[in-house]
Every structure is written in C-alpha cells, then in structure tokens.
Amino acid sequence: MIETLVLFLQVHILPWGAMGVFVASVVEEVVAPIPSALIVMMSGFFFAHSIPSLLFKVAIPAALGTTIGSYFVYYIAKYGGQFVIERWGKYIGLYWSDVLKMQDKLTGTRKDELLIAVSRMVPVIPSVAVSAFCGVMGMKPIKYFIITVSGVFVRSLILGSIGWKVGSVYTKYADVFSKFEKSVFIGLFVAIGVFLIYRFFVKKQS
C-alpha cells in the first residue's frame, strides 16, 4: 500500500516540478508511514541542479507542503486531545506516548519554540508527534506556521542537497559507464571487422 503510494507520487506527482513537490509533501505529512525524508531527497535528485533550483523547486515547496499537511494532525490534537489520539492516532502513526516524550523535553519557557523548530529540522524525530504536541499545548496557528515552516525549510535544504549530490554522483558515473559502453562497442566492432577480413583472406588463399 505505502510502496504503491510512494511510486504513484514519484511517477505521477513529482514530475509536476515545484507544485509536485508541494503536493507530495502534503501527502507525505498526512500519511505518516511514508518516510519523512523520502520525498525531499527524491525531489533533490530530480530537480536540484543549482542553488536557485534547490531553493525554489525543492526546499520552499517542501517546507510549505509539509507545514500545511501537518495542520491535519495539529487540529486533531488541538480539538480532540488525548482521547482522540489514544483512540485513533495509531491509524496515522501517532501515539500519546510520543506526545509525552516531546513534553518531557520542554522547559516551559520561550526556549520551547526554538526546540520545536530544531525538532522540525531533524528527520529522526517523528513529525506527527511535534504537530500533535503543538496542537495539544494550544500554540497559535500563525506562530505554529512560522516555527514549522522555518524548521522544515532547513531540513528540506539539507535533504534536498543530499539528493542533489547523489544525483550528481549518479550522473557522473552514468557518464563514465556510458563512455565505457561506447568503448566496448567500438572495440567489439573493430574485433569483428578484423575477424571478417582475416576469414576473407584465409578463404581466398585456400
């Protein structure tokens, strides 16, 4: 199911360019089992060929898409609270224990906002847990947007750059492999030619 959805996003949505990255990022955020780094790294691989393309085709669309998609969990947690998360959260990969772990890391000061932004930058921290916690604690939607989009933008820059560099390496070695293939083909062509000429003269002499 998830593999099919990822393949659909890769084949049918990402080719739209920046809009495809945006839509795929929204879907990725709502469907929690999709690995959070996957879409951005694929986007970097496909679209990042320069700093401007990394910014405008990958990082910004991914940050906006992920942030908008995260409002789904944010509002569920904001208005449903612990009861809804414990009862139905498992269907989107969210557990109340994740929210409590997030709460344990906070100090109750303005530093919490910085910690939440940093949490958005780190792919290994469950994004749904951060969104749910912000909803439960009643963070204002506008402040939530600013903090989330800032953190996800940095994460998207990092992951997009990795995809870009992987793509560069792939292209480089694909070039080398292509040249090697051509050399082998020319070598075989010459060898066959020499063999046919040799057979022709052998037959002529006999």
BAFI-3210 file (N, C-alpha, C; in Angstrom, 3 decimals, decimal comma, padded with zeros to 6 digits):
// residues 206
n [1|2|3|4|5|6|7|8|9|10|11|12|13|14|15|16|17|18|19|20|21|22|23|24|25|26|27|28|29|30|31|32|33|34|35|36|37|38|39|40|41|42|43|44|45|46|47|48|49|50|51|52|53|54|55|56|57|58|59|60|61|62|63|64|65|66|67|68|69|70|71|72|73|74|75|76|77|78|79|80|81|82|83|84|85|86|87|88|89|90|91|92|93|94|95|96|97|98|99|100|101|102|103|104|105|106|107|108|109|110|111|112|113|114|115|116|117|118|119|120|121|122|123|124|125|126|127|128|129|130|131|132|133|134|135|136|137|138|139|140|141|142|143|144|145|146|147|148|149|150|151|152|153|154|155|156|157|158|159|160|161|162|163|164|165|166|167|168|169|170|171|172|173|174|175|176|177|178|179|180|181|182|183|184|185|186|187|188|189|190|191|192|193|194|195|196|197|198|199|200|201|202|203|204|205|206]
n.u [000,836|001,783|004,142|003,062|001,746|003,912|005,272|003,347|003,349|005,955|005,976|003,734|003,155|005,457|006,769|005,491|007,043|007,858|005,261|004,485|006,275|005,331|002,642|003,190|004,593|002,628|000,967|002,787|003,167|000,652|000,118|001,490|003,186|004,853|008,250|009,821|011,901|011,944|010,503|011,608|014,327|014,163|013,130|015,251|017,074|015,858|015,304|017,106|019,572|021,076|021,748|019,524|017,483|017,392|016,395|013,897|012,528|012,609|013,237|011,583|008,890|008,612|008,787|006,521|004,487|004,766|004,295|001,619|000,339|000,793|-001,017|-003,254|-002,841|-002,254|-004,688|-006,369|-005,227|-005,453|-008,214|-009,197|-007,539|-006,042|-007,772|-008,756|-006,332|-005,295|-007,270|-007,614|-005,234|-003,254|-003,781|-002,683|-000,094|000,466|001,028|000,076|002,141|004,318|003,766|003,996|006,711|007,794|006,891|008,341|010,815|010,652|010,855|009,093|009,484|010,324|012,234|011,256|010,003|012,159|013,253|011,218|011,331|013,906|013,440|011,875|013,781|015,222|015,225|014,808|013,146|009,805|007,528|004,764|004,370|005,442|003,719|001,280|001,809|002,115|-000,471|-001,934|-000,868|-001,881|-000,740|-000,679|-002,092|-000,772|001,761|002,580|002,730|004,878|007,057|007,109|007,377|009,837|011,648|011,246|012,018|014,816|015,492|014,630|016,368|018,770|018,236|017,425|019,780|021,386|020,069|020,530|023,348|023,706|022,438|024,213|026,497|025,480|024,941|027,523|028,848|027,194|027,821|030,487|030,108|028,610|030,511|032,313|030,769|030,490|033,149|033,636|031,799|032,829|035,289|034,503|033,257|035,440|036,997|035,343|035,321|038,051|038,247|036,475|037,763|040,132|039,112|038,188|040,578|041,872|040,156|040,423|043,056|043,061]
n.v [-001,207|001,369|001,431|001,451|003,907|005,662|005,131|006,059|008,813|009,417|008,843|010,116|012,565|014,058|014,752|017,148|019,212|022,031|022,355|019,699|018,741|020,163|019,137|016,391|016,539|017,413|015,136|013,233|014,123|013,834|011,105|009,197|006,783|006,993|007,448|010,297|011,644|010,908|012,037|014,620|014,088|012,623|014,656|016,478|014,955|014,801|017,495|019,464|021,283|023,423|026,156|028,037|026,346|024,357|025,804|026,959|024,941|022,771|023,067|025,265|024,647|022,097|022,716|024,368|022,576|020,428|021,776|022,710|020,235|019,212|020,487|018,943|016,915|018,631|020,033|017,925|017,072|019,442|019,889|017,391|016,173|014,101|011,871|011,395|010,991|008,699|006,887|006,900|007,684|005,837|005,079|006,956|006,825|007,974|008,294|008,640|008,452|009,395|012,109|012,721|012,199|014,253|016,382|016,062|016,991|019,691|022,960|024,839|027,466|030,285|029,121|026,776|027,097|027,368|024,834|023,280|024,159|023,249|020,542|020,117|020,280|017,959|014,860|012,377|012,697|012,093|013,629|013,856|013,689|016,071|017,908|017,165|017,684|020,481|021,155|020,156|021,700|024,093|026,001|029,006|029,156|030,766|031,301|028,672|028,008|029,653|028,731|026,019|026,019|027,274|025,497|023,140|024,041|024,338|021,649|020,576|021,834|020,582|017,798|017,916|018,798|016,566|014,715|016,026|015,908|013,157|012,688|014,046|012,477|010,097|010,877|011,483|008,988|007,573|008,752|007,961|005,219|005,118|006,017|003,946|001,833|002,616|002,465|-000,261|-001,211|-000,115|-001,399|-004,093|-003,954|-003,311|-005,608|-007,606|-006,773|-007,074|-009,830|-010,746|-009,787|-011,225|-013,858|-013,660|-013,318|-015,704|-017,620|-016,862|-017,437|-020,163]
n.w [000,000|000,997|-000,503|-003,062|-003,049|-002,717|-005,100|-006,889|-006,259|-006,999|-009,761|-010,894|-009,613|-008,635|-011,107|-011,798|-011,026|-008,986|-007,936|-007,815|-005,884|-003,693|-003,424|-003,049|-000,653|001,116|001,120|002,053|004,682|005,835|005,522|007,605|007,683|005,411|004,817|006,234|005,001|002,395|000,112|-000,169|-000,638|-003,008|-004,580|-004,564|-005,964|-008,490|-009,263|-008,267|-009,513|-009,194|-006,888|-006,868|-007,993|-006,071|-003,920|-004,869|-006,240|-004,606|-001,641|-000,645|-001,704|-000,485|002,246|002,612|001,807|003,641|006,049|005,730|005,409|007,950|009,556|009,665|011,631|013,717|014,229|014,859|017,278|018,708|019,055|019,696|021,563|024,150|024,284|021,633|020,283|021,583|020,902|018,065|016,943|016,203|013,629|012,011|012,641|015,136|018,586|022,007|023,816|022,376|022,290|024,995|025,405|023,892|025,385|027,736|027,013|026,990|028,504|029,423|028,870|026,659|025,174|024,334|021,863|020,152|020,467|019,356|016,709|016,049|016,327|014,119|012,193|012,323|010,885|012,189|014,357|015,136|013,042|013,285|016,017|016,956|015,709|016,888|019,574|019,550|018,872|021,093|023,178|022,500|020,790|018,922|015,641|013,648|014,752|014,979|012,271|011,381|012,941|012,220|009,363|009,131|010,422|008,891|006,408|006,655|007,114|004,678|002,911|003,640|003,199|000,537|-000,632|-000,213|-001,866|-004,278|-004,479|-004,556|-006,960|-008,637|-008,388|-009,396|-012,040|-012,885|-012,729|-014,396|-016,797|-017,049|-017,224|-019,558|-021,452|-021,191|-022,132|-024,821|-025,650|-025,368|-027,236|-029,647|-029,627|-029,871|-032,374|-034,045|-033,578|-034,658|-037,307|-037,997|-037,675|-039,709|-042,009|-041,819|-042,098|-044,710|-046,236|-045,616|-046,718|-049,393|-049,969|-049,685]
ca.u [000,000|002,648|005,051|002,270|001,512|005,197|005,512|002,406|003,857|007,190|005,742|002,655|003,036|006,730|007,095|004,907|008,021|007,682|003,908|004,502|006,982|004,396|001,543|003,753|004,962|001,379|000,559|003,775|002,961|-000,630|000,263|002,685|004,160|005,823|009,456|009,736|012,978|011,935|010,035|012,553|015,556|013,842|012,981|016,598|017,669|015,251|015,142|018,137|020,762|021,759|021,218|018,143|016,539|017,270|015,539|012,552|011,861|012,650|013,150|010,407|007,648|008,549|008,513|005,122|003,632|004,846|003,636|000,166|-000,091|000,891|-002,184|-004,215|-002,586|-002,300|-006,071|-006,900|-004,728|-005,941|-009,628|-009,520|-006,743|-005,516|-008,757|-008,767|-005,010|-005,186|-008,261|-007,476|-003,922|-002,436|-004,053|-001,812|001,254|000,621|000,731|000,128|003,479|005,203|003,483|004,565|008,172|008,060|006,625|009,439|011,999|010,407|011,170|008,044|009,932|010,324|013,187|010,482|009,760|013,401|013,375|010,259|011,883|015,028|012,843|011,430|014,953|015,837|014,313|014,548|012,097|008,509|006,892|003,384|004,419|005,657|002,468|000,269|002,146|001,799|-001,927|-002,378|-000,457|-002,643|000,055|-001,455|-001,833|000,200|003,078|002,877|003,137|006,206|008,055|007,170|007,905|011,256|012,397|011,162|012,801|016,223|015,584|014,475|017,627|019,780|017,873|017,447|021,196|021,861|019,523|021,235|024,704|023,567|022,142|025,443|027,362|024,852|025,170|028,954|029,196|026,434|028,641|031,658|029,619|028,225|031,746|032,871|029,942|030,845|034,490|033,486|031,089|033,788|036,277|033,884|033,049|036,757|037,399|034,548|035,813|039,353|037,972|035,871|038,820|041,033|038,437|038,110|041,878|042,158|039,377|040,939|044,316|042,802]
ca.v [000,000|002,552|001,391|001,849|005,346|006,323|005,000|006,974|010,171|009,560|008,758|010,970|013,865|014,792|015,372|018,476|020,219|022,606|022,029|018,275|018,614|020,682|018,183|015,161|016,818|017,406|013,735|012,567|014,529|013,290|009,643|009,109|005,713|007,334|008,024|011,758|012,201|010,302|012,927|015,726|013,566|012,336|015,951|016,988|014,120|015,109|018,902|020,385|021,319|024,655|026,684|028,513|025,230|023,706|026,661|027,228|023,731|021,712|023,437|026,091|023,876|021,019|023,318|024,793|021,389|019,703|022,589|022,668|018,870|018,955|021,050|017,845|016,355|019,752|020,324|016,735|017,122|020,675|019,785|016,044|015,911|012,764|010,824|011,109|010,455|007,315|006,027|006,808|008,151|004,755|004,954|007,907|006,687|008,880|007,690|009,619|008,349|010,285|013,470|012,859|012,287|015,613|017,282|015,906|017,708|021,126|023,602|025,766|028,829|030,625|028,231|025,667|027,376|027,031|023,372|022,747|024,448|022,323|019,210|020,058|020,169|016,635|013,873|011,192|012,993|011,933|014,912|013,855|013,932|017,510|018,576|016,873|018,390|021,896|021,272|019,925|022,820|025,261|027,018|029,744|028,657|031,567|031,016|027,292|028,037|030,266|027,829|024,776|026,232|027,611|024,273|022,202|024,619|023,965|020,206|020,337|022,236|019,548|016,559|018,201|018,843|015,175|014,165|016,703|015,361|011,770|012,791|014,434|011,290|009,161|011,379|011,360|007,591|007,159|009,235|007,068|003,926|005,298|006,062|002,593|001,048|003,010|001,932|-001,709|-001,410|000,159|-002,491|-005,291|-003,687|-003,439|-007,009|-008,354|-006,380|-007,744|-011,269|-010,977|-009,568|-012,378|-015,011|-013,428|-013,609|-017,140|-018,337|-016,510|-018,153|-021,598]
ca.w [000,000|001,090|-001,653|-004,224|-002,943|-002,983|-006,538|-007,550|-006,068|-007,774|-011,203|-011,397|-008,933|-008,630|-012,408|-011,939|-010,608|-007,647|-007,484|-007,473|-004,594|-002,689|-003,232|-002,481|000,740|001,884|001,262|002,907|006,074|006,308|005,580|008,449|007,405|004,370|005,432|006,126|004,176|001,062|-000,946|-000,366|-001,247|-004,411|-005,252|-004,781|-007,012|-009,787|-009,639|-007,782|-010,359|-008,819|-005,634|-007,059|-008,185|-004,761|-003,093|-005,371|-006,720|-003,592|-000,229|-000,329|-001,869|000,509|003,556|002,625|001,739|004,915|007,077|005,518|005,714|009,393|010,242|009,843|012,960|014,670|014,616|015,545|018,647|019,350|019,438|020,180|022,757|024,466|023,992|020,190|019,911|022,076|020,249|016,614|016,484|015,635|012,201|011,295|013,194|016,279|019,886|023,095|024,423|021,606|022,737|026,337|025,249|023,418|026,511|028,705|026,538|027,034|029,787|029,810|028,575|025,231|024,508|023,773|020,453|019,457|020,484|018,382|015,379|015,852|016,144|012,727|011,316|012,475|010,286|013,009|015,330|014,446|012,749|013,790|017,457|017,132|015,321|017,902|020,805|019,341|018,936|022,467|024,028|022,087|020,094|017,939|014,282|012,904|015,339|014,586|010,866|011,266|013,526|011,445|008,017|009,266|010,705|007,760|005,318|006,884|006,885|003,245|002,289|003,911|002,499|-000,894|-001,033|-000,277|-003,107|-005,369|-004,589|-005,012|-008,384|-009,322|-008,422|-010,321|-013,398|-013,173|-013,005|-015,585|-017,912|-017,153|-017,689|-020,957|-022,242|-021,171|-023,054|-026,187|-025,932|-025,549|-028,506|-030,725|-029,591|-030,444|-033,796|-034,694|-033,493|-035,639|-038,619|-038,210|-037,836|-041,031|-043,005|-041,702|-042,708|-046,145|-046,835|-045,432|-047,719|-050,702|-050,160|-049,813]
c.u [000,876|003,585|004,329|002,038|002,785|005,515|004,606|002,898|005,078|006,913|004,767|002,607|004,331|007,090|006,456|005,894|007,745|006,290|003,809|005,176|006,055|003,304|002,055|004,122|003,744|000,955|001,494|003,540|001,687|-000,551|001,574|003,656|005,134|007,042|009,562|010,797|012,834|011,603|011,061|013,840|015,327|013,728|014,334|017,299|017,171|015,423|016,288|019,392|021,600|021,147|019,789|017,124|016,339|016,302|014,090|011,808|011,786|012,344|011,883|009,097|007,500|008,198|007,046|004,173|003,598|004,118|002,125|-000,387|-000,120|-000,288|-003,265|-004,080|-002,721|-003,730|-006,751|-006,492|-005,301|-007,369|-010,012|-008,765|-006,327|-006,482|-008,720|-007,452|-004,877|-006,122|-007,984|-006,098|-003,079|-002,622|-003,238|-000,399|001,516|000,186|000,908|001,497|004,485|005,021|004,101|006,086|008,575|007,899|007,766|010,670|011,865|010,559|010,081|008,425|009,881|011,335|012,473|010,250|010,985|013,575|012,432|010,769|013,030|014,503|012,352|012,601|015,523|014,877|013,950|013,482|010,743|007,789|005,483|003,348|004,583|004,373|001,398|000,548|001,789|000,297|-002,437|-002,049|-001,129|-001,823|-000,794|-001,081|-000,783|001,618|003,526|003,390|004,568|007,294|008,236|007,817|009,395|012,098|012,423|011,952|014,276|016,414|015,515|015,721|018,678|019,482|017,878|018,860|021,781|021,369|020,221|022,604|024,681|023,295|023,369|026,385|026,823|025,130|026,620|029,308|028,398|027,187|029,825|031,241|029,242|029,451|032,388|032,114|030,306|032,196|034,421|032,832|032,041|034,825|035,745|033,687|034,351|037,196|036,652|035,017|037,116|039,145|037,418|036,902|039,780|040,415|038,405|039,441|042,259|041,434|039,944|042,207|044,093|042,067]
c.v [001,265|002,610|001,852|003,357|006,129|006,285|005,946|008,417|010,421|009,655|009,834|012,371|014,672|015,413|016,735|019,583|020,714|022,291|020,560|018,026|019,065|019,647|016,895|015,352|016,871|015,968|013,001|012,879|013,944|011,777|009,335|007,981|005,993|007,959|009,520|012,359|011,844|011,293|014,025|015,246|013,214|013,634|016,571|016,253|014,546|016,569|019,831|020,290|022,568|025,133|027,230|027,385|024,466|024,487|026,659|026,000|022,636|022,244|024,221|025,319|022,769|021,573|023,744|023,586|020,625|020,458|022,542|021,280|018,588|019,537|019,996|017,250|017,440|019,992|019,127|016,775|018,317|020,506|018,399|015,655|014,460|011,656|010,407|010,482|009,006|006,378|005,826|007,205|007,090|004,626|005,938|007,894|007,578|008,181|008,742|009,602|009,240|011,738|013,710|012,966|013,688|016,598|017,237|016,717|019,223|021,687|024,543|027,223|029,074|029,770|027,050|025,857|027,048|025,520|022,733|022,971|023,495|020,912|019,025|019,875|018,751|015,564|012,718|011,439|012,928|013,268|014,979|014,142|015,414|018,270|018,393|017,637|019,873|022,131|021,149|021,121|024,128|026,364|027,694|029,299|029,441|031,315|029,606|027,247|028,553|029,326|026,586|024,992|026,573|026,353|023,315|022,723|024,233|022,476|019,885|020,749|021,146|018,288|016,746|018,246|017,441|014,522|014,736|016,088|013,907|011,756|013,152|013,244|010,286|009,576|011,198|009,933|007,021|007,574|008,312|005,729|003,995|005,308|004,676|001,702|001,333|002,428|000,430|-001,995|-001,207|-000,949|-003,755|-005,140|-003,867|-004,902|-007,862|-008,051|-007,072|-009,226|-011,569|-010,800|-010,751|-013,599|-014,880|-013,789|-015,074|-017,939|-018,087|-017,282|-019,639|-021,895]
c.w [000,000|-000,105|-002,917|-004,232|-003,253|-004,474|-007,323|-007,449|-006,949|-009,276|-011,700|-010,791|-008,989|-009,985|-012,641|-011,559|-009,202|-007,090|-007,079|-006,136|-003,472|-002,381|-002,570|-001,018|001,644|002,163|002,214|004,384|006,656|006,468|006,301|008,107|006,271|005,037|005,171|005,219|002,700|-000,049|-001,233|-001,028|-002,713|-005,203|-005,542|-005,908|-008,392|-010,213|-009,245|-008,644|-010,079|-007,502|-005,820|-007,225|-006,882|-003,870|-003,574|-005,887|-005,659|-002,190|000,122|-000,541|-000,827|001,885|003,665|002,629|003,049|006,011|006,947|005,825|007,206|010,169|010,462|011,249|014,028|015,161|015,276|017,016|019,401|019,876|019,975|021,430|022,919|024,064|022,520|019,755|020,345|021,318|018,759|016,083|015,801|014,123|011,362|011,889|014,390|017,563|020,980|023,771|023,700|022,038|024,108|026,287|024,797|024,565|027,527|028,316|026,693|028,446|030,273|029,596|027,067|024,450|023,865|022,270|019,606|019,378|019,468|016,963|015,057|015,611|014,717|011,763|011,291|011,960|011,208|014,068|014,617|014,282|013,322|015,283|017,752|016,814|016,384|019,187|020,693|019,396|020,351|023,357|023,609|021,453|019,027|016,520|013,508|013,429|014,952|013,148|010,729|011,768|012,667|010,088|008,070|009,479|009,533|006,565|005,442|006,606|005,390|002,472|002,431|003,100|000,984|-001,434|-001,147|-001,557|-004,329|-005,579|-005,043|-006,512|-009,193|-009,469|-009,425|-011,766|-013,813|-013,555|-014,175|-016,836|-018,162|-017,734|-019,164|-021,872|-022,329|-022,147|-024,508|-026,584|-026,209|-026,899|-029,696|-030,813|-030,224|-031,950|-034,577|-034,712|-034,519|-037,054|-038,969|-038,460|-039,229|-042,153|-043,018|-042,367|-044,225|-046,823|-046,692|-046,495|-049,126|-051,008|-050,342|-051,120]
res [m|i|e|t|l|v|l|f|l|q|v|h|i|l|p|w|g|a|m|g|v|f|v|a|s|v|v|e|e|v|v|a|p|i|p|s|a|l|i|v|m|m|s|g|f|f|f|a|h|s|i|p|s|l|l|f|k|v|a|i|p|a|a|l|g|t|t|i|g|s|y|f|v|y|y|i|a|k|y|g|g|q|f|v|i|e|r|w|g|k|y|i|g|l|y|w|s|d|v|l|k|m|q|d|k|l|t|g|t|r|k|d|e|l|l|i|a|v|s|r|m|v|p|v|i|p|s|v|a|v|s|a|f|c|g|v|m|g|m|k|p|i|k|y|f|i|i|t|v|s|g|v|f|v|r|s|l|i|l|g|s|i|g|w|k|v|g|s|v|y|t|k|y|a|d|v|f|s|k|f|e|k|s|v|f|i|g|l|f|v|a|i|g|v|f|l|i|y|r|f|f|v|k|k|q|s]
***
